[in-house]
Amino acid sequence: QVQLVESGGGLVQPGGSLRLSCVASGSIFSGLAVGWYRQAPGKERELVARISRGGWTNYAESVKGRFAISRDSAKKTVYLQMNALKPEDTAVYYCNLADSFWGQGTQVTVSS
């Protein structure tokens, strides 16, 4: 059984930074793609960033140049470094493994 636990969310002022972490349990992490998604109130869940098992990355247009996804397979952890945060980045951020497993989410609020 796979479990994903996100952390690192919080309240930050516009222009600030946060780093989210997603730690996986189970043995299948290293061979699979991992994505970060977000869902704002009243909106559908959307892909923010994704990293393949080989390290290829892709990003939503709205976060390109500001967010960076990375993975440490030895620690079974994926990170999302978020810089130059904007109020529109406010959402619950979820980690997803292989389009199958979801974490519980971590709240990110960008506000002055």
C-alpha positions in Angstrom: 0.0 0.0 0.0 1.2 3.5 -0.9 0.8 6.5 1.3 1.7 10.1 0.4 2.2 12.8 3.0 2.5 16.4 2.0 4.0 19.1 4.2 5.4 22.6 3.9 2.2 24.6 3.2 1.3 27.8 5.1 0.6 31.5 4.9 3.0 33.6 2.9 3.0 37.2 1.6 2.9 37.9 -2.1 6.4 37.5 -3.5 7.4 35.0 -0.9 8.6 31.4 -1.2 7.6 28.0 0.2 8.9 24.5 -0.4 6.4 21.7 -0.3 7.5 18.1 0.4 5.8 14.9 -0.5 7.0 11.7 1.2 6.0 8.3 0.0 5.8 5.0 1.7 6.0 1.8 -0.2 8.6 0.4 -2.6 7.3 1.6 -6.0 8.1 5.3 -5.7 11.4 5.4 -7.7 10.0 4.0 -10.9 7.0 6.2 -11.3 6.1 9.8 -12.2 5.0 12.2 -9.5 2.9 15.3 -9.9 1.8 18.2 -7.8 -1.7 19.4 -8.3 -3.7 22.2 -6.7 -7.3 23.0 -6.1 -8.6 26.4 -5.3 -12.1 27.0 -3.8 -14.8 26.6 -6.5 -12.3 25.4 -9.1 -11.3 22.1 -10.5 -8.1 20.4 -9.5 -5.3 21.3 -11.9 -1.8 20.0 -12.6 1.0 22.3 -11.4 4.1 20.3 -12.1 5.1 16.8 -12.9 8.4 14.9 -12.9 9.0 11.6 -14.6 11.1 8.7 -13.2 13.9 9.9 -15.5 13.7 13.5 -14.2 11.8 15.1 -17.1 9.7 17.9 -15.9 6.7 19.9 -17.1 4.8 22.8 -15.6 1.6 24.6 -15.9 2.1 27.9 -17.9 1.0 29.9 -14.8 3.9 28.7 -12.7 6.7 28.4 -15.3 9.8 30.2 -14.1 8.5 30.5 -10.6 8.1 26.9 -9.4 10.5 24.0 -9.6 9.8 20.3 -9.0 12.5 17.8 -8.0 12.8 14.4 -6.5 15.1 12.5 -4.2 14.4 8.8 -4.9 16.6 7.6 -2.0 14.3 9.6 0.4 11.2 8.8 -1.6 10.5 12.5 -1.6 9.4 15.0 -4.2 9.7 18.7 -3.6 7.9 21.7 -5.1 9.9 24.9 -4.6 7.6 27.9 -5.1 9.0 31.3 -5.5 7.5 34.7 -6.3 4.1 33.5 -5.0 1.0 35.3 -6.0 -2.5 35.4 -4.4 -3.8 33.3 -7.3 -1.5 30.5 -6.1 -3.7 30.1 -3.1 -5.0 26.5 -3.1 -4.7 23.1 -1.5 -1.7 21.4 -3.0 -1.8 17.6 -3.6 0.9 15.1 -4.4 0.0 12.4 -6.9 1.9 9.2 -7.7 1.5 7.5 -11.0 -1.9 9.1 -11.6 -3.2 6.7 -9.0 -2.4 7.7 -5.5 -3.1 11.0 -3.7 -1.9 12.6 -0.6 -4.2 14.5 1.8 -3.1 17.9 0.6 -1.5 20.9 2.2 -2.9 24.4 2.3 -1.0 27.3 0.7 -2.3 30.8 1.3 -0.7 33.8 -0.4 -2.0 37.0 1.2 -0.8 40.2 2.7 
